[in-house]
């Protein structure tokens, strides 16, 4: 099993490309509390990103992922007054996609912007491991070159506006996301606990793979340590150091996350779901579910049904 692919499928990742922005200095764009994860990719030129009190220079080939939904500003230089993003997209009647021109007659910068939407993230190990901002620099490394080539393809699709271009650009944006994750993992300090880094650990990665393949098994610390070819005490300490939490804590959280996926994906009974994630009795499952999600499985199902029909935001970032 590819654990990252398994988790991404469970997230029901959806993307929307807001457009290719052709900016010429002086230009500035303000986005107020978007409410969902956004990305910006710079395919030409340079600019400044200002978010949460930080000022981050961006240049060609850079990719920025903003998970936290914070208000932010993009502009050519510190002194330029930013315009609300809704006013910039008003040129296209507020419609996303395609090519948008903004600014003066100075140095050009080309951006591709869009959003990532995730479902059921409260217990997801990937989302929990991500920082509010990921900045992948186009510094000429192998990963960055793959990222840049995909970015150029997205930018070309947004400019051409051929039939189906929005679908093509959205699928390519999912590729951008995975490539950005890979590059982010490679940049993490070796001592930093991270679920993403754990996937590449020769021993702990095997354990995560087995837990994801068979969450219903009666796993113990001893049996997991055997998989990792470690003693119980060494394994428990190693797992917590690499993943950031103990093996049984992680297992329980993954079981609950898997249970929410099963509820969203069909009409299985509570008993069937409890057994599928390793609980012999409904009462034990319901107790664990309520402890982790704050509501019973029945209440969770009702809330899912009430949310059915929600769509990807059709307008650009606010």
N, C-alpha and C positions, 0 to 999 in steps of 0.2 A: 504494500500500500504506500502511495505517496501521501504522507500525512498532511502536508500543506494543501495539496489538491483536494483532499477529503474535507478539510476545514473550509476552503474557499467555496466548495459546492454547498456546504451546509449554510454558509452565509447568504446564499442567494444574491451574490454580488450583481448589482445593476449599475450601469454607467449611462451618463448622458453627456455628450460633448456640446458645450455651449457655443463654440465657434472658434474660428481662427481670427485673432485680433491683430490687425495691422496698425500699429501705433507709430506716430511720428512726434518727436519732441517739439514743443512741450506737451506732455500728456500725463494724466493721472486718473486712477480709477479707485473708487471706494466701495467696499462690500461690507454691509452691516449685518452681522449675526446671521449668516446663511442658514444655520440650522442643520446642515449636513456636511459631509466631508467633501472638500474641493481639491482639485489639482490644477496646477499651472505648469506648462512646459514652454521653455523659451527655445524657439528654433532659430532665431536670429537676433542679434543686437544684445542689449543689456538693460537692466532696470533695477529698482529697489523694491523689496517687499518689506513692509512694516507691519508687524503683528505682535501683540502682547508686549509692547515696549522694546522689541528688538528690531534692528534694521539689517536686513540680509541682502547683500548684493547678489543678483542673478545674472548669468550670462548664457550665451548660446550653448544648447545641449543640456542645460540644467532642468531638473524636474523637482517640483515641490508638491508635497501632499500635506494638506491641512486637515487633520482628523478632528480637531477640537471645535470646529464651527465658530471660531473667533472672528470678530470684525477685523478687517485688515485693509491696507492700502498698497497699491502698486503704482509706481510712477517713474518717470525718467530720471529725476533728481530731487533732492530734498525740498527745494523751494517751490515746486510745481503744485498748484492747487488741484486736488483730486475731484473728479466728477462722480456722482453716484452712478453705479453700474447700470441701473435701470434707464438712465438718460442716454447712456452709450448704446444700449441695445434698442432704444426707441427708434434708432435709424432704420432698423429692420422691423418696425412695428411691434417690438417687444418679443419677436420670435427668435428662438435659439437656432443655432446651426449656421453654416455658411461663413461668409467673409464679412467682417465688420471693420470699418476704417474709423480712426479717431485721432485727434491731435492736430499738430501744426505742420510745419514743413521741414523740420529738422531731422536728426538721426533716426533711422527706422528701428523698430523692435517688433518682432513677430511672436505672439503668444498663442498657445492653444489652451483653452480652459474648459473645465467640465466638472462633474460631480461623481462621487461614488456613493451608492446607497447600499447599506447592509441591513439584513433582517435578522432578528434574534441574536443580538450581539452581547447581551448581558453576561453570558457565561462563556463566551467564545475566547479561547486562549490566544488567538491571533490578535484580535482587537485589544485585548487586555495588555498585550506585549508591545503595542505600538506607542510611540511618543506622540504628542499633539502635532508635531511637525517633523516631516522627513524631507531632507534636502539632499538630492542626489546631484552631484556636480559632474558636468560634462568635461572631465579632466583628461580625457584621452584613454582611460583604462578600457579593458575589454568589455566589461559590463556597461560602461558608459557609452561605448560605441554601439552596442546593441540597442540601448535605450534611444540614442540619437537617431539611428536609422528608422526605428519604429515611429518616433516622433515626426520625422520628416514625411513618412507615409501618411500619418494622420493629418498633418498640415496640408498635404497635397489633396487628400480627399475632401477636406473642408473648403478648399479653394475651388475645386472643379465642380462640386455640387452635382455630380452625375447621379442618376437614379440609384437609390439604395446607399448613398454616401453616408447618411447618418448611422445606419446599421453597421457599415464597415468601420467607421470611426469609433463607434462605441465598443466594438469587439477589439479593435486595436488598443483602445484605452485600457481594457482589462489586461492585455499583454504588458502595457506600460506599468500597470500596478504591480504585476508579478515581478517584472524586471527591477522595479524600484525596490521591492522587498529584498530581492537577492543582493542588490548592491548595498542596501542598508545593513543586512546581516554581516556582510564582509567588512563593514566599517566599524562594527561594534567592538569595544575593548574586550580583550580575551577574558577578563575577570568579571565582566558584567553579566548578571543573571538575565536570561532572556529565553522565552519559549522558542523564538525563531532560531536562536543560536543552538538550542538543544537539539533541533532537528538534524544538525550537521555533526553532532557528537556521536562518535562511533558506537558507544555503549548505551548512552541514554536515548539516542535516536531510535535504537532497536526496541527499547522498552515502550516508548511513545507509540511506535508503529503497532506493537501488539495490543496495547490498550485501546487504540482506535479501531483495530480490526475486531477485537473480541471484548467489548466492555461488559458483556454479560458473564464472563468467567469469574469465579470466586478468587480474584487476585489477592495475594498477600504481599507484604514487603519481602518476605523470604522468596516467594516464587518469582517476583520481579527482579530481585537481586541475582537469582540463578540465571535469568535471561541475560543479564548484563555481565555475567561471569565475575561477580564481586561478592564480598561478604555482605551480610545484612547491614551492618553499621556503616561500612564504607559506601555502599550503594545509597543508603538513605541520606547521608551527608552530601554525596556527590549530586544526587538528583535535586535536592533543595538548592544547592549552590548554582546549578546550571539552569534549572527551570524557574526557581524563585519560590517554590512551595513544595511540601512533602508529597511523596508518590500517591498515598491514599487520598489526600486532599485533592490532588489533581484528578485522580480517578473519579471521585464522587462528582466533581464539577463537570467533568466530561460526560459522565452518565446523565446528569441533569440536562446538559446542553443537547445530548443525543435524544433525550426524551422529548424535548421541545421540537426538535426536527421531525420526529416521528408523528407527533401530534399535528404538526403543520402539513405533513405530507400524506395523510390518509385518515381512515376512520377506525383505526385499531382501538380496542378497548383499553382501559386503564390497566387491566390485568396483563394483557399482552405486552403493553409497553413496559410495565414494571419488570416482566420476565426478560424482555429484550435487552434491558440495561442492567441486569444482575440483581434484581430484588425478588425474593421468594414470596413476599406477601404484599398486598396492596397497601396495607397500613404503613409498612416501613417505607415504601416508595413515596406515598403521599406526604409522610412526615419529612423526608429528605427534600422532596420537591418544594414544599412550602417553606422550609428553612432557607433554601437557596434562592427562590424566586419571589417569596413573599405572598404567594397565593396558592390555592389548591390546583391540581391538574384540571378540574372541571372549570374553575374560574378562568384559567389560562386559555382553555379551548373557547370559551365564550368570547373572550377578548379577541382572540384570533379571528373568529367569524365576524366580529364587529368591524375589524380592520380590513376585511377582504375588499378588494377593489381599489385600494390606495395605489396611486400611480406615481411614476418617477416625476419630479417637478418638471413642468413643461416650459417654464420661464427660466431665464438666466438667473444667476445668483443675485440676491437682493443687496 
